[in-house]
Amino acid sequence: MLDPMRSDIAAAPAITSAEAVARALAALTPSELVRLKRLAQLRARLLPGLEWEELLNEALLRALDGSRRWPESVPLLAFIAGVMRSLVDGRAEERRRQAERALAVCETPAVTAPDARLHARQCLDAIVQFFAGDPDVLALIAGLMRQYLEGAAEPAPQLSRKRRDAARKRLARAILRGQLDRFLP
């Protein structure tokens, strides 16, 4: 007879071993592999700078090393998709915290307009110095300034969409990694 105090244990889903995960992954059909790839691509798009291969590999690694446990009642593809979702959410939360810390560091007491303009000019000069060897990023920055100040329709229209997107990624990665910090006044 089951102990009513222990019914929660009986209702818990069984967890498969890492070996079972490896066997199940090895048995995936080509169409299932394509579905996993597509899921990874869709999830990775939610976080700029994250490559889908990196996301899928990390999810598979966590399933195989046992740090993410696969309940038997959940289909493998749904489990891997959930792990990828969790990884993206975790990284997005970490980036949000980094951005909040960066903003907190940048907050200073109110300064007079001439000092603020001077500081902005120094920051812009530092960014231009950092990206001196990357004309696409410089064109993007100039276009963003025009867009902000003049209401221009599109930043850096002289760049193709692909080059503009790549420049945005390089700029965002440098900012997120804190590479510009040492150049800023």
C-alpha positions, 0 to 999 in steps of 0.5 A, spaced: 500 500 500 502 506 498 503 511 503 499 517 502 504 522 505 509 519 499 504 520 493 509 525 491 514 521 489 510 516 486 507 521 481 514 524 479 516 523 472 522 518 471 528 521 469 532 517 464 540 516 464 545 520 460 546 513 456 539 513 454 539 520 452 545 519 448 542 513 445 536 517 443 540 522 440 543 517 436 537 514 433 534 521 431 532 521 424 535 526 419 528 530 419 528 530 426 535 533 426 533 538 421 527 540 426 532 541 432 537 545 427 531 549 425 529 550 433 536 552 434 536 557 429 529 560 431 531 561 438 538 564 437 535 569 433 532 572 440 539 573 442 544 577 437 551 574 437 548 567 439 550 562 433 545 557 433 550 551 433 553 554 439 546 554 442 544 547 440 551 544 442 550 547 449 543 544 449 546 537 447 552 537 452 547 539 458 543 533 456 549 528 455 552 530 461 546 530 466 546 537 468 539 537 464 535 531 466 530 528 461 523 526 464 521 520 460 514 522 459 517 528 455 519 527 447 526 528 446 525 534 441 521 537 446 526 536 452 532 539 447 527 545 445 526 546 452 533 546 454 535 551 448 529 556 451 532 556 458 539 557 455 537 563 451 532 566 457 538 565 462 543 569 457 538 574 456 537 575 463 545 576 464 545 581 458 540 585 462 543 585 468 550 587 465 546 593 461 543 595 468 550 595 471 553 599 465 548 604 466 549 604 473 556 606 472 554 611 467 550 615 471 553 621 474 550 627 477 547 632 472 552 636 469 552 642 465 550 642 457 557 644 455 561 639 459 555 634 457 557 635 450 564 635 451 564 628 454 559 626 449 565 628 444 570 624 448 566 618 448 565 618 440 572 620 439 574 614 443 569 609 439 571 612 433 578 610 435 576 603 437 573 602 430 578 605 426 580 599 422 572 598 421 569 603 416 562 599 416 562 600 423 564 607 422 559 608 417 553 605 421 555 610 427 555 616 423 548 613 420 545 612 427 547 619 429 544 622 422 538 618 424 538 621 431 539 628 430 536 629 423 531 624 423 534 620 417 530 614 414 535 609 415 542 609 418 548 607 413 544 607 406 550 606 402 552 599 406 548 593 404 543 590 409 548 584 410 554 589 411 550 593 415 547 587 420 554 585 420 557 591 423 551 592 428 553 585 430 560 587 431 558 594 435 553 590 439 559 585 441 564 590 443 559 594 447 556 587 451 563 585 452 566 591 455 571 592 450 570 600 449 570 601 456 578 602 456 577 607 451 572 611 454 574 617 458 
